[in-house]
């Protein structure tokens, strides 16, 4: 007889009832060939003694196995393993772990996709973090948002369920966005021009997938937001890099390319370009709009940081002008609240939104519809708008504070242009101090910061990182700058 | 002079400051060619009178335009529109809406993807809803979950940020899943075998994208979960439909295909198959595992409903046996909590998970990491496990109640097999009562229910729908059945 007491492990504090654990144990033994079809199992009394459980538990386990067709009872022979299972070849007998560990590698081959740029620093439980431009969750109206969420959970079923059924996202939130985007960005749109996505990233991903075929040419900035690059490359696109200077992307260079061959997509971040924080000038916007209307190529306008502007007002987006239906405008509410609330949007002609919905449902059926409804309520009550005013003021102060600190403490080490808006500053580190070494020393001191590798490719070593200032309060900021200073050798 | 008072609209209650609205208005007029480069603008005093705002507001607007390079000031000539803008052709003069409405159609062409099966009933603000198998959010531990979320928001920055950095999802949640999936499903895995996704759908989508090339052959059930079908088709795959009977997918039919040509993927729902609710028998599981090991084709085992079993225990998943690294196991916590909490997981060999991460970040950087951490805390405290016990008991009762109600009230109209588990019953409607007509009448009476079109394709008209019972309390269930009864003619 098999040593069932060692082969079948029982954990009385597990969520699975003991009888079921026993039944599962038998199934593994049968499947592994340790018990063969036709073999007799010990009677319930004997098994109960072996496993040190109540006899009723064993009976329940046998009932379970019977229900599932693993065993049968034969008069005068007792419980036997069913004969009608496929033939099983016994395997070598070393059954200390009855359930095999998951295979380390697949038995099949599969495709590969562009990997994240390798970084030298692994994120861990550091005490302090410099993010690359995220808001301060501590000042976000999370309390209000979660209270609203709780309220919606308790709504009558029909009303609550109604919010689940809009594939384009909560109707209330789209209605609020129509008003908000018109007032702040001059967008003249209706709810059918809006698709709510998971952050801006999913909107970029879907737009790219709709317009790109393998081999397609996408114009992006040099440098560019690396997650957009990765999305385009994952669809087999070829990136053509356009220089970015203090006035944004070089529109003349774009024109030159159009004259040769119309690109399949242009990806542009007109405000506070990622990573360099420069803004596309009014002049270049005008010129670019002409090119877009003339050559009719699709444009993703990623305006993720529009609401955060400290020097004068932001310039109206390309999407607010006559672009002949060629601009897909993408934004995010993640930046307005907290990194964890990943709610973004795509604004596009209705025919494009309709097609994007076919993709949306296959990627992630829908978002957290109650979170979207809760956010819509905060818009309707003016809470989001109030929060934006408050945080623009605060982040403006933090930007100025960081600039002053860097000038005072790290002159000659870090140089930068004061960004007109956004939540990060493009910190260019003097090349005699390699960023990976600084970041490694900082990590050892409890500060997680970028080693700059996400933006450096091949010979293009910027030795620079995005210094997110929005989520650091004055005390943290002083500490962080001091830690960097102490990490320079 | 242009009628600025009608061309520039001011909304004093909007979030955008009035001076900025005025500046934006001018930009539109310049861009639209209504004001030409070199043209003079009225002085601030005159403009203030025209627009009926304070003169200081106009000065601020002009300052803004000056900062953005739209205007310059020339001594003794006053404010003029900058000359160095690209040449603008004036457009026809009918400027009642200064900002053009978003183009109705794109100026470019793009790809199309499989659409949702067309349904005749539009979801709206119905009082009652029959969903296709979702839990009752009213009994979910949402209060605990949101309380935990709130607690995490207030954590120290470093600790909180640490949870953002795991692309595979919250480490705590993956650790909890290692224990939970071992105790309930016999999965022998580590955290590196787990990727947290947005619901099961995103995991299906990523797994499919990794293994499918255009023209690939995917074996699916007839009928099958339509959102999985759509995901496979969106990657250009060809679906080959395998019959599903009361013991699940016909494994002999799968073998027959393997003998001709190895399929590129098998998608299988072994417990409470969607839509029919049948369970793959132990026999067929054994046989299928042999095929998988022999032919080495990738398998997506979608076990979304495993935790909800009422008749005996569930059968251990394929993933718990020796499958040679060919099974990708996908599950969801959405079913354990609420439709809005879209947290699912993919279990696979480590090399597959690593590659899936390259896709994950391009689709949706990461999930709501604080929600994942909050859920991990509920697992650690045993709240999820307690909730599962409670809900299995409750849904068991609701299943039995619905079965009794249907037998009493709708015999001869709706037939069904009692499902062994899950949250829905496959309600097959007598074909003399076309489901679209019933659903239309029910909708008019305030009940939203499926018209069955999601599962009927071409000549295959099942005239059936998934009757979700989990989210209906006894009163609602009686009412819903009565409404269906009254919708039959």
HADDOCK unambig.tbl for C-alpha pairs under 7 A between the chains (distance, minus, plus):
assign (segid A and resid 14 and name CA) (segid B and resid 183 and name CA) 6.13 0.50 0.50
assign (segid A and resid 15 and name CA) (segid B and resid 183 and name CA) 6.84 0.50 0.50
assign (segid A and resid 15 and name CA) (segid B and resid 385 and name CA) 6.37 0.50 0.50
assign (segid A and resid 16 and name CA) (segid B and resid 183 and name CA) 6.32 0.50 0.50
assign (segid A and resid 16 and name CA) (segid B and resid 184 and name CA) 5.60 0.50 0.50
assign (segid A and resid 20 and name CA) (segid B and resid 313 and name CA) 6.47 0.50 0.50
assign (segid A and resid 24 and name CA) (segid B and resid 316 and name CA) 6.82 0.50 0.50
assign (segid A and resid 64 and name CA) (segid B and resid 312 and name CA) 5.59 0.50 0.50
assign (segid A and resid 64 and name CA) (segid B and resid 313 and name CA) 6.59 0.50 0.50
assign (segid A and resid 67 and name CA) (segid B and resid 312 and name CA) 6.86 0.50 0.50
assign (segid A and resid 68 and name CA) (segid B and resid 282 and name CA) 6.47 0.50 0.50
assign (segid A and resid 69 and name CA) (segid B and resid 282 and name CA) 6.72 0.50 0.50
assign (segid A and resid 70 and name CA) (segid B and resid 282 and name CA) 6.92 0.50 0.50
assign (segid A and resid 85 and name CA) (segid B and resid 283 and name CA) 5.50 0.50 0.50
assign (segid A and resid 86 and name CA) (segid B and resid 286 and name CA) 6.67 0.50 0.50
assign (segid A and resid 86 and name CA) (segid B and resid 287 and name CA) 6.17 0.50 0.50
assign (segid A and resid 99 and name CA) (segid B and resid 186 and name CA) 6.77 0.50 0.50
assign (segid A and resid 99 and name CA) (segid B and resid 188 and name CA) 6.41 0.50 0.50
assign (segid A and resid 99 and name CA) (segid B and resid 320 and name CA) 6.66 0.50 0.50
assign (segid A and resid 99 and name CA) (segid B and resid 321 and name CA) 6.80 0.50 0.50
assign (segid A and resid 100 and name CA) (segid B and resid 188 and name CA) 6.46 0.50 0.50
assign (segid A and resid 100 and name CA) (segid B and resid 321 and name CA) 6.66 0.50 0.50
assign (segid A and resid 100 and name CA) (segid B and resid 322 and name CA) 6.36 0.50 0.50
assign (segid A and resid 101 and name CA) (segid B and resid 188 and name CA) 4.72 0.50 0.50
assign (segid A and resid 101 and name CA) (segid B and resid 189 and name CA) 6.14 0.50 0.50
assign (segid A and resid 102 and name CA) (segid B and resid 188 and name CA) 5.81 0.50 0.50
assign (segid A and resid 102 and name CA) (segid B and resid 189 and name CA) 5.62 0.50 0.50
assign (segid A and resid 102 and name CA) (segid B and resid 349 and name CA) 6.56 0.50 0.50
assign (segid A and resid 103 and name CA) (segid B and resid 324 and name CA) 6.20 0.50 0.50
assign (segid A and resid 103 and name CA) (segid B and resid 325 and name CA) 4.70 0.50 0.50
assign (segid A and resid 103 and name CA) (segid B and resid 349 and name CA) 5.63 0.50 0.50
assign (segid A and resid 104 and name CA) (segid B and resid 349 and name CA) 5.03 0.50 0.50
assign (segid A and resid 104 and name CA) (segid B and resid 350 and name CA) 5.81 0.50 0.50
assign (segid A and resid 105 and name CA) (segid B and resid 325 and name CA) 5.87 0.50 0.50
assign (segid A and resid 105 and name CA) (segid B and resid 349 and name CA) 5.01 0.50 0.50
assign (segid A and resid 105 and name CA) (segid B and resid 350 and name CA) 6.30 0.50 0.50
assign (segid A and resid 105 and name CA) (segid B and resid 351 and name CA) 5.69 0.50 0.50
assign (segid A and resid 106 and name CA) (segid B and resid 325 and name CA) 4.28 0.50 0.50
assign (segid A and resid 106 and name CA) (segid B and resid 326 and name CA) 5.64 0.50 0.50
assign (segid A and resid 106 and name CA) (segid B and resid 349 and name CA) 5.73 0.50 0.50
assign (segid A and resid 106 and name CA) (segid B and resid 352 and name CA) 6.80 0.50 0.50
assign (segid A and resid 107 and name CA) (segid B and resid 296 and name CA) 5.80 0.50 0.50
assign (segid A and resid 107 and name CA) (segid B and resid 324 and name CA) 5.71 0.50 0.50
assign (segid A and resid 107 and name CA) (segid B and resid 325 and name CA) 4.92 0.50 0.50
assign (segid A and resid 107 and name CA) (segid B and resid 326 and name CA) 5.18 0.50 0.50
assign (segid A and resid 108 and name CA) (segid B and resid 296 and name CA) 6.10 0.50 0.50
assign (segid A and resid 108 and name CA) (segid B and resid 297 and name CA) 6.10 0.50 0.50
assign (segid A and resid 108 and name CA) (segid B and resid 298 and name CA) 6.25 0.50 0.50
assign (segid A and resid 108 and name CA) (segid B and resid 326 and name CA) 6.52 0.50 0.50
assign (segid A and resid 110 and name CA) (segid B and resid 210 and name CA) 5.65 0.50 0.50
assign (segid A and resid 110 and name CA) (segid B and resid 211 and name CA) 4.87 0.50 0.50
assign (segid A and resid 111 and name CA) (segid B and resid 210 and name CA) 5.24 0.50 0.50
assign (segid A and resid 111 and name CA) (segid B and resid 211 and name CA) 6.22 0.50 0.50
assign (segid A and resid 112 and name CA) (segid B and resid 355 and name CA) 6.38 0.50 0.50
assign (segid A and resid 113 and name CA) (segid B and resid 358 and name CA) 6.22 0.50 0.50
assign (segid A and resid 113 and name CA) (segid B and resid 359 and name CA) 6.95 0.50 0.50
assign (segid A and resid 114 and name CA) (segid B and resid 358 and name CA) 6.49 0.50 0.50
assign (segid A and resid 115 and name CA) (segid B and resid 358 and name CA) 5.28 0.50 0.50
assign (segid A and resid 116 and name CA) (segid B and resid 358 and name CA) 6.70 0.50 0.50
assign (segid A and resid 123 and name CA) (segid B and resid 162 and name CA) 6.98 0.50 0.50
assign (segid A and resid 123 and name CA) (segid B and resid 165 and name CA) 6.44 0.50 0.50
assign (segid A and resid 124 and name CA) (segid B and resid 162 and name CA) 6.09 0.50 0.50
assign (segid A and resid 125 and name CA) (segid B and resid 158 and name CA) 6.78 0.50 0.50
assign (segid A and resid 125 and name CA) (segid B and resid 159 and name CA) 6.18 0.50 0.50
assign (segid A and resid 125 and name CA) (segid B and resid 162 and name CA) 5.72 0.50 0.50
assign (segid A and resid 126 and name CA) (segid B and resid 158 and name CA) 5.64 0.50 0.50
assign (segid A and resid 127 and name CA) (segid B and resid 158 and name CA) 4.46 0.50 0.50
assign (segid A and resid 127 and name CA) (segid B and resid 159 and name CA) 6.69 0.50 0.50
assign (segid A and resid 128 and name CA) (segid B and resid 157 and name CA) 6.72 0.50 0.50
assign (segid A and resid 128 and name CA) (segid B and resid 158 and name CA) 4.76 0.50 0.50
assign (segid A and resid 129 and name CA) (segid B and resid 158 and name CA) 5.77 0.50 0.50
assign (segid A and resid 137 and name CA) (segid B and resid 153 and name CA) 6.84 0.50 0.50
assign (segid A and resid 138 and name CA) (segid B and resid 153 and name CA) 6.79 0.50 0.50
assign (segid A and resid 138 and name CA) (segid B and resid 154 and name CA) 6.62 0.50 0.50
assign (segid A and resid 146 and name CA) (segid B and resid 146 and name CA) 6.65 0.50 0.50
assign (segid A and resid 153 and name CA) (segid B and resid 137 and name CA) 6.81 0.50 0.50
assign (segid A and resid 153 and name CA) (segid B and resid 138 and name CA) 6.78 0.50 0.50
assign (segid A and resid 154 and name CA) (segid B and resid 138 and name CA) 6.61 0.50 0.50
assign (segid A and resid 157 and name CA) (segid B and resid 128 and name CA) 6.72 0.50 0.50
assign (segid A and resid 158 and name CA) (segid B and resid 125 and name CA) 6.82 0.50 0.50
assign (segid A and resid 158 and name CA) (segid B and resid 126 and name CA) 5.65 0.50 0.50
assign (segid A and resid 158 and name CA) (segid B and resid 127 and name CA) 4.48 0.50 0.50
assign (segid A and resid 158 and name CA) (segid B and resid 128 and name CA) 4.74 0.50 0.50
assign (segid A and resid 158 and name CA) (segid B and resid 129 and name CA) 5.74 0.50 0.50
assign (segid A and resid 159 and name CA) (segid B and resid 125 and name CA) 6.17 0.50 0.50
assign (segid A and resid 159 and name CA) (segid B and resid 127 and name CA) 6.67 0.50 0.50
assign (segid A and resid 162 and name CA) (segid B and resid 123 and name CA) 6.94 0.50 0.50
assign (segid A and resid 162 and name CA) (segid B and resid 124 and name CA) 6.06 0.50 0.50
assign (segid A and resid 162 and name CA) (segid B and resid 125 and name CA) 5.72 0.50 0.50
assign (segid A and resid 165 and name CA) (segid B and resid 123 and name CA) 6.40 0.50 0.50
assign (segid A and resid 183 and name CA) (segid B and resid 14 and name CA) 6.08 0.50 0.50
assign (segid A and resid 183 and name CA) (segid B and resid 15 and name CA) 6.72 0.50 0.50
assign (segid A and resid 183 and name CA) (segid B and resid 16 and name CA) 6.16 0.50 0.50
assign (segid A and resid 184 and name CA) (segid B and resid 16 and name CA) 5.59 0.50 0.50
assign (segid A and resid 186 and name CA) (segid B and resid 99 and name CA) 6.80 0.50 0.50
assign (segid A and resid 188 and name CA) (segid B and resid 99 and name CA) 6.43 0.50 0.50
assign (segid A and resid 188 and name CA) (segid B and resid 100 and name CA) 6.50 0.50 0.50
assign (segid A and resid 188 and name CA) (segid B and resid 101 and name CA) 4.74 0.50 0.50
assign (segid A and resid 188 and name CA) (segid B and resid 102 and name CA) 5.81 0.50 0.50
assign (segid A and resid 189 and name CA) (segid B and resid 101 and name CA) 6.16 0.50 0.50
assign (segid A and resid 189 and name CA) (segid B and resid 102 and name CA) 5.61 0.50 0.50
assign (segid A and resid 198 and name CA) (segid B and resid 364 and name CA) 6.20 0.50 0.50
assign (segid A and resid 199 and name CA) (segid B and resid 364 and name CA) 6.90 0.50 0.50
assign (segid A and resid 201 and name CA) (segid B and resid 362 and name CA) 6.78 0.50 0.50
assign (segid A and resid 201 and name CA) (segid B and resid 363 and name CA) 6.26 0.50 0.50
assign (segid A and resid 201 and name CA) (segid B and resid 364 and name CA) 5.45 0.50 0.50
assign (segid A and resid 201 and name CA) (segid B and resid 365 and name CA) 6.76 0.50 0.50
assign (segid A and resid 202 and name CA) (segid B and resid 363 and name CA) 5.09 0.50 0.50
assign (segid A and resid 202 and name CA) (segid B and resid 364 and name CA) 5.15 0.50 0.50
assign (segid A and resid 205 and name CA) (segid B and resid 362 and name CA) 6.74 0.50 0.50
assign (segid A and resid 205 and name CA) (segid B and resid 363 and name CA) 5.86 0.50 0.50
assign (segid A and resid 210 and name CA) (segid B and resid 110 and name CA) 5.65 0.50 0.50
assign (segid A and resid 210 and name CA) (segid B and resid 111 and name CA) 5.25 0.50 0.50
assign (segid A and resid 211 and name CA) (segid B and resid 110 and name CA) 4.88 0.50 0.50
assign (segid A and resid 211 and name CA) (segid B and resid 111 and name CA) 6.23 0.50 0.50
assign (segid A and resid 227 and name CA) (segid B and resid 362 and name CA) 6.08 0.50 0.50
assign (segid A and resid 230 and name CA) (segid B and resid 362 and name CA) 6.24 0.50 0.50
assign (segid A and resid 231 and name CA) (segid B and resid 362 and name CA) 4.94 0.50 0.50
assign (segid A and resid 282 and name CA) (segid B and resid 68 and name CA) 6.56 0.50 0.50
assign (segid A and resid 282 and name CA) (segid B and resid 69 and name CA) 6.81 0.50 0.50
assign (segid A and resid 283 and name CA) (segid B and resid 85 and name CA) 5.56 0.50 0.50
assign (segid A and resid 286 and name CA) (segid B and resid 86 and name CA) 6.75 0.50 0.50
assign (segid A and resid 287 and name CA) (segid B and resid 86 and name CA) 6.25 0.50 0.50
assign (segid A and resid 296 and name CA) (segid B and resid 107 and name CA) 5.82 0.50 0.50
assign (segid A and resid 296 and name CA) (segid B and resid 108 and name CA) 6.13 0.50 0.50
assign (segid A and resid 297 and name CA) (segid B and resid 108 and name CA) 6.11 0.50 0.50
assign (segid A and resid 298 and name CA) (segid B and resid 108 and name CA) 6.27 0.50 0.50
assign (segid A and resid 312 and name CA) (segid B and resid 64 and name CA) 5.71 0.50 0.50
assign (segid A and resid 312 and name CA) (segid B and resid 67 and name CA) 6.79 0.50 0.50
assign (segid A and resid 313 and name CA) (segid B and resid 20 and name CA) 6.64 0.50 0.50
assign (segid A and resid 313 and name CA) (segid B and resid 64 and name CA) 6.61 0.50 0.50
assign (segid A and resid 316 and name CA) (segid B and resid 24 and name CA) 6.87 0.50 0.50
assign (segid A and resid 320 and name CA) (segid B and resid 99 and name CA) 6.67 0.50 0.50
assign (segid A and resid 321 and name CA) (segid B and resid 99 and name CA) 6.79 0.50 0.50
assign (segid A and resid 321 and name CA) (segid B and resid 100 and name CA) 6.65 0.50 0.50
assign (segid A and resid 322 and name CA) (segid B and resid 100 and name CA) 6.33 0.50 0.50
assign (segid A and resid 324 and name CA) (segid B and resid 103 and name CA) 6.20 0.50 0.50
assign (segid A and resid 324 and name CA) (segid B and resid 107 and name CA) 5.69 0.50 0.50
assign (segid A and resid 325 and name CA) (segid B and resid 103 and name CA) 4.70 0.50 0.50
assign (segid A and resid 325 and name CA) (segid B and resid 105 and name CA) 5.86 0.50 0.50
assign (segid A and resid 325 and name CA) (segid B and resid 106 and name CA) 4.28 0.50 0.50
assign (segid A and resid 325 and name CA) (segid B and resid 107 and name CA) 4.92 0.50 0.50
assign (segid A and resid 326 and name CA) (segid B and resid 106 and name CA) 5.66 0.50 0.50
assign (segid A and resid 326 and name CA) (segid B and resid 107 and name CA) 5.20 0.50 0.50
assign (segid A and resid 326 and name CA) (segid B and resid 108 and name CA) 6.53 0.50 0.50
assign (segid A and resid 340 and name CA) (segid B and resid 368 and name CA) 4.63 0.50 0.50
assign (segid A and resid 340 and name CA) (segid B and resid 369 and name CA) 5.90 0.50 0.50
assign (segid A and resid 340 and name CA) (segid B and resid 370 and name CA) 6.40 0.50 0.50
assign (segid A and resid 341 and name CA) (segid B and resid 368 and name CA) 6.19 0.50 0.50
assign (segid A and resid 342 and name CA) (segid B and resid 368 and name CA) 6.71 0.50 0.50
assign (segid A and resid 349 and name CA) (segid B and resid 102 and name CA) 6.54 0.50 0.50
assign (segid A and resid 349 and name CA) (segid B and resid 103 and name CA) 5.63 0.50 0.50
assign (segid A and resid 349 and name CA) (segid B and resid 104 and name CA) 5.03 0.50 0.50
assign (segid A and resid 349 and name CA) (segid B and resid 105 and name CA) 5.00 0.50 0.50
assign (segid A and resid 349 and name CA) (segid B and resid 106 and name CA) 5.75 0.50 0.50
assign (segid A and resid 350 and name CA) (segid B and resid 104 and name CA) 5.80 0.50 0.50
assign (segid A and resid 350 and name CA) (segid B and resid 105 and name CA) 6.30 0.50 0.50
assign (segid A and resid 351 and name CA) (segid B and resid 105 and name CA) 5.69 0.50 0.50
assign (segid A and resid 352 and name CA) (segid B and resid 106 and name CA) 6.81 0.50 0.50
assign (segid A and resid 355 and name CA) (segid B and resid 112 and name CA) 6.37 0.50 0.50
assign (segid A and resid 358 and name CA) (segid B and resid 113 and name CA) 6.20 0.50 0.50
assign (segid A and resid 358 and name CA) (segid B and resid 114 and name CA) 6.48 0.50 0.50
assign (segid A and resid 358 and name CA) (segid B and resid 115 and name CA) 5.31 0.50 0.50
assign (segid A and resid 358 and name CA) (segid B and resid 116 and name CA) 6.70 0.50 0.50
assign (segid A and resid 359 and name CA) (segid B and resid 113 and name CA) 6.96 0.50 0.50
assign (segid A and resid 362 and name CA) (segid B and resid 201 and name CA) 6.78 0.50 0.50
assign (segid A and resid 362 and name CA) (segid B and resid 205 and name CA) 6.72 0.50 0.50
assign (segid A and resid 362 and name CA) (segid B and resid 227 and name CA) 6.07 0.50 0.50
assign (segid A and resid 362 and name CA) (segid B and resid 230 and name CA) 6.23 0.50 0.50
assign (segid A and resid 362 and name CA) (segid B and resid 231 and name CA) 4.92 0.50 0.50
assign (segid A and resid 363 and name CA) (segid B and resid 201 and name CA) 6.26 0.50 0.50
assign (segid A and resid 363 and name CA) (segid B and resid 202 and name CA) 5.09 0.50 0.50
assign (segid A and resid 363 and name CA) (segid B and resid 205 and name CA) 5.85 0.50 0.50
assign (segid A and resid 364 and name CA) (segid B and resid 198 and name CA) 6.22 0.50 0.50
assign (segid A and resid 364 and name CA) (segid B and resid 199 and name CA) 6.90 0.50 0.50
assign (segid A and resid 364 and name CA) (segid B and resid 201 and name CA) 5.42 0.50 0.50
assign (segid A and resid 364 and name CA) (segid B and resid 202 and name CA) 5.14 0.50 0.50
assign (segid A and resid 365 and name CA) (segid B and resid 201 and name CA) 6.73 0.50 0.50
assign (segid A and resid 368 and name CA) (segid B and resid 340 and name CA) 4.63 0.50 0.50
assign (segid A and resid 368 and name CA) (segid B and resid 341 and name CA) 6.19 0.50 0.50
assign (segid A and resid 368 and name CA) (segid B and resid 342 and name CA) 6.71 0.50 0.50
assign (segid A and resid 369 and name CA) (segid B and resid 340 and name CA) 5.89 0.50 0.50
assign (segid A and resid 370 and name CA) (segid B and resid 340 and name CA) 6.40 0.50 0.50
assign (segid A and resid 385 and name CA) (segid B and resid 15 and name CA) 6.52 0.50 0.50
